[in-house]
Amino acid sequence: MMDHSISLLAAISATFFVAGMVKGVTGMGLPTVAMGVLSTLISPLTAASLLIVPSFVTNVWQLLAGPSFRALVRRFSLLAFAVVVGTFAGSYLLAAGDTRLTTGALGGALILYAGHALLARQLHVPSTLEPLLSPVVGLITGLLTGATGVFVVPAVPYLQALRLEKEELVQALGLSFTVSTVALAGALAWHGAFRIDNLALSALAIVPALAGMWAGQIIRNRVSPATFRRWFLLCLLLLGAEMVVKAAF
């Protein structure tokens, strides 16, 4: 049983509040922040279990709020299917309980995501390449999701490179994140790692996550999203580097 001490519960609540705030400002980042911080306090496997419910609730809301649900589901069905396959395949690493491997993999994923977002130019993927690239990107994203609990790389840069309209992009990200969350929950349950006590605590994490999203929306109206995003990515880069070093030594 996980130690539900007052200090740990406070740390989990604070983590999901901050993660929700980041999502409220930028439209993404809840699982990335939550996994990055919680993995320094508890095992990556437990952290991934706590992520399921608040991530699912916020991502379904993001998915259903947009205007093109059916069209996007048809367009990205191959990507979604590959995410599921990759997540179940990659989950063996997370369920194995080797915290050094999972911590190092998570740190590497954070560095790749933050480094690309900070330094790389905006990519462009022609629509003619979508049928080929979507399943490949989905499979790699799924493998990283299953191994680390973070599902932003390379799906987020890929969807941004398709030059979707703003609302379509937000909804497409919601679709990718929702499928990844459900696939991760299924993979954890398949390995017998999705425990009832973690599920209950995950449900409780909805409250600070939604409160953080509300606060983030207020911040978005007062602070430049570009400035906030830059500092957020720098923090992720440092956190990822710290996790890689920790895993190596």
C-alpha positions as CSV (number, residue, x, y, z in Angstrom):
1,M,0.0,0.0,0.0
2,M,1.2,3.5,-0.8
3,D,2.0,5.6,2.2
4,H,-0.9,8.1,2.3
5,S,0.8,10.5,4.8
6,I,-0.3,14.0,5.0
7,S,3.0,15.3,3.5
8,L,2.7,13.0,0.5
9,L,-1.0,13.9,-0.1
10,A,-0.1,17.6,0.1
11,A,2.8,17.1,-2.4
12,I,0.5,15.2,-4.8
13,S,-2.2,17.8,-4.5
14,A,0.4,20.6,-5.1
15,T,1.8,18.8,-8.1
16,F,-1.5,18.3,-9.8
17,F,-2.5,22.0,-9.1
18,V,0.7,23.1,-10.8
19,A,0.3,20.6,-13.6
20,G,-3.3,21.8,-14.1
21,M,-2.1,25.4,-14.1
22,V,0.4,24.7,-16.8
23,K,-2.4,23.0,-18.9
24,G,-4.6,26.0,-18.3
25,V,-2.0,28.4,-19.7
26,T,-0.5,26.3,-22.5
27,G,-3.2,23.7,-23.3
28,M,-0.9,20.8,-22.5
29,G,1.7,19.7,-20.0
30,L,-0.4,18.0,-17.2
31,P,1.0,14.5,-17.6
32,T,4.5,15.8,-18.3
33,V,4.7,17.9,-15.1
34,A,2.9,15.4,-13.0
35,M,5.1,12.5,-14.0
36,G,8.3,14.5,-13.9
37,V,7.6,15.8,-10.3
38,L,5.9,12.7,-8.8
39,S,8.6,10.3,-10.1
40,T,11.0,12.1,-7.7
41,L,8.7,11.3,-4.8
42,I,7.2,7.9,-5.6
43,S,7.9,5.1,-8.1
44,P,7.1,6.0,-11.8
45,L,4.6,3.1,-11.9
46,T,2.6,4.6,-9.0
47,A,2.9,8.1,-10.5
48,A,1.5,6.8,-13.8
49,S,-1.5,5.2,-11.9
50,L,-2.2,8.5,-10.2
51,L,-2.2,10.3,-13.5
52,I,-5.0,8.4,-15.1
53,V,-8.2,10.0,-13.8
54,P,-7.3,13.7,-13.8
55,S,-5.6,13.3,-17.2
56,F,-8.6,11.5,-18.7
57,V,-11.1,14.1,-17.4
58,T,-9.2,17.1,-18.6
59,N,-8.4,15.6,-22.0
60,V,-11.9,14.4,-22.7
61,W,-13.1,17.9,-22.0
62,Q,-10.5,19.3,-24.4
63,L,-11.4,16.7,-27.0
64,L,-15.2,17.2,-27.0
65,A,-15.0,21.0,-26.7
66,G,-13.8,21.4,-30.3
67,P,-15.8,21.6,-33.6
68,S,-14.4,18.7,-35.6
69,F,-14.6,15.5,-33.4
70,R,-15.7,13.0,-36.1
71,A,-13.5,14.4,-38.8
72,L,-10.4,14.3,-36.6
73,V,-11.2,10.7,-35.4
74,R,-11.4,9.5,-39.0
75,R,-8.2,11.4,-39.9
76,F,-6.1,10.2,-37.0
77,S,-7.5,6.7,-36.5
78,L,-4.3,5.1,-37.6
79,L,-2.3,7.2,-35.2
80,A,-4.6,6.4,-32.4
81,F,-4.5,2.6,-33.1
82,A,-0.7,2.7,-33.2
83,V,-0.6,4.6,-29.9
84,V,-2.6,1.8,-28.2
85,V,-0.3,-0.9,-29.7
86,G,2.9,1.0,-28.7
87,T,1.6,1.7,-25.2
88,F,0.9,-1.9,-24.4
89,A,4.4,-2.9,-25.8
90,G,6.2,-0.2,-23.9
91,S,4.4,-0.8,-20.6
92,Y,6.6,-3.9,-19.9
93,L,9.4,-1.5,-19.0
94,L,7.2,0.6,-16.6
95,A,5.6,-2.5,-15.0
96,A,8.9,-4.2,-14.5
97,G,9.6,-1.9,-11.6
98,D,13.2,-1.0,-12.7
99,T,13.0,2.6,-11.5
100,R,16.5,3.4,-12.9
101,L,15.4,2.5,-16.5
102,T,12.0,4.2,-16.2
103,T,13.4,7.3,-14.5
104,G,16.1,7.6,-17.2
105,A,13.6,7.1,-20.0
106,L,11.3,9.7,-18.6
107,G,14.1,12.2,-18.2
108,G,15.2,11.6,-21.8
109,A,11.6,12.1,-23.0
110,L,11.4,15.4,-21.1
111,I,14.7,16.6,-22.5
112,L,13.7,15.7,-26.1
113,Y,10.3,17.4,-25.8
114,A,11.6,20.6,-24.1
115,G,14.7,20.8,-26.3
116,H,12.7,20.5,-29.5
117,A,10.1,23.0,-28.3
118,L,12.8,25.5,-27.3
119,L,15.3,25.2,-30.1
120,A,13.8,23.6,-33.2
121,R,12.1,25.5,-36.0
122,Q,8.5,24.8,-36.7
123,L,8.4,21.7,-38.9
124,H,5.9,21.1,-41.8
125,V,4.6,17.7,-42.8
126,P,2.9,17.6,-46.2
127,S,-0.6,16.0,-46.1
128,T,0.6,13.4,-48.6
129,L,2.9,11.9,-46.0
130,E,0.3,11.6,-43.3
131,P,-0.9,8.0,-44.1
132,L,2.8,6.9,-43.7
133,L,3.9,9.0,-40.8
134,S,0.8,8.9,-38.5
135,P,1.1,5.2,-37.6
136,V,4.9,5.5,-37.1
137,V,4.5,8.6,-34.9
138,G,1.7,6.9,-33.0
139,L,3.7,3.7,-32.4
140,I,6.8,5.7,-31.0
141,T,4.5,7.9,-28.9
142,G,2.8,4.8,-27.5
143,L,6.2,3.1,-26.7
144,L,7.3,6.2,-24.7
145,T,3.8,6.4,-23.1
146,G,4.0,2.8,-21.9
147,A,7.6,3.2,-20.7
148,T,7.4,6.6,-19.0
149,G,3.7,7.7,-18.6
150,V,4.4,10.8,-20.7
151,F,2.6,11.0,-24.0
152,V,3.8,14.2,-25.7
153,V,6.8,13.0,-27.8
154,P,6.7,12.9,-30.8
155,A,2.9,13.3,-31.1
156,V,2.8,17.0,-30.1
157,P,5.5,18.2,-32.6
158,Y,4.0,16.0,-35.3
159,L,0.5,17.4,-34.9
160,Q,1.9,20.9,-34.8
161,A,3.8,20.2,-38.0
162,L,0.5,19.4,-39.8
163,R,-0.4,23.1,-39.6
164,L,-3.9,22.5,-38.3
165,E,-6.2,25.4,-37.5
166,K,-5.9,26.5,-33.8
167,E,-9.1,24.8,-32.6
168,E,-8.4,21.7,-34.7
169,L,-4.9,21.4,-33.2
170,V,-6.2,21.7,-29.6
171,Q,-8.9,19.1,-30.3
172,A,-6.4,16.8,-32.1
173,L,-4.1,17.0,-29.1
174,G,-7.1,16.2,-26.9
175,L,-7.7,13.1,-29.0
176,S,-4.1,11.9,-28.8
177,F,-3.9,12.5,-25.1
178,T,-7.2,10.8,-24.4
179,V,-6.3,7.7,-26.4
180,S,-2.9,7.6,-24.7
181,T,-4.5,7.9,-21.2
182,V,-7.0,5.1,-21.9
183,A,-4.2,2.9,-23.4
184,L,-2.0,3.5,-20.4
185,A,-4.8,2.6,-18.0
186,G,-5.5,-0.5,-19.9
187,A,-1.8,-1.5,-20.0
188,L,-1.4,-0.9,-16.3
189,A,-4.5,-3.0,-15.6
190,W,-3.2,-5.7,-17.9
191,H,0.0,-5.9,-15.8
192,G,-2.0,-5.9,-12.6
193,A,-0.5,-2.6,-11.6
194,F,-3.6,-0.5,-11.5
195,R,-4.6,-0.8,-7.9
196,I,-7.9,0.4,-6.3
197,D,-6.2,2.6,-3.7
198,N,-4.2,4.4,-6.4
199,L,-7.4,4.8,-8.5
200,A,-9.2,6.5,-5.5
201,L,-6.3,8.9,-4.9
202,S,-6.2,9.6,-8.7
203,A,-9.9,10.5,-8.6
204,L,-9.2,12.9,-5.7
205,A,-6.5,14.6,-7.8
206,I,-9.2,15.9,-10.2
207,V,-10.0,18.7,-7.7
208,P,-6.5,20.3,-7.6
209,A,-6.0,19.6,-11.3
210,L,-9.2,21.5,-12.3
211,A,-8.4,24.3,-9.7
212,G,-5.0,24.6,-11.4
213,M,-6.6,24.8,-14.8
214,W,-8.8,27.6,-13.6
215,A,-5.9,29.5,-12.2
216,G,-3.9,28.9,-15.4
217,Q,-6.6,30.4,-17.5
218,I,-6.5,33.5,-15.2
219,I,-2.7,33.7,-15.6
220,R,-3.1,33.3,-19.4
221,N,-5.0,36.5,-19.5
222,R,-2.4,38.4,-17.5
223,V,1.0,36.9,-18.5
224,S,2.4,36.4,-22.0
225,P,1.8,32.7,-22.9
226,A,5.1,32.7,-24.8
227,T,7.1,33.9,-21.7
228,F,5.3,31.3,-19.4
229,R,5.9,28.6,-22.0
230,R,9.6,29.4,-22.3
231,W,10.2,29.2,-18.5
232,F,8.1,26.1,-18.3
233,L,10.2,24.3,-20.9
234,L,13.4,25.4,-19.3
235,C,12.2,23.9,-16.0
236,L,11.3,20.6,-17.8
237,L,14.7,20.5,-19.4
238,L,16.4,20.9,-16.1
239,L,14.1,18.3,-14.5
240,G,14.8,15.8,-17.3
241,A,18.6,16.3,-17.0
242,E,18.4,15.7,-13.3
243,M,16.4,12.5,-13.8
244,V,18.9,11.2,-16.4
245,V,21.8,11.9,-14.1
246,K,20.0,10.3,-11.2
247,A,19.3,7.1,-13.3
248,A,22.9,7.0,-14.5
249,F,24.5,7.2,-11.0
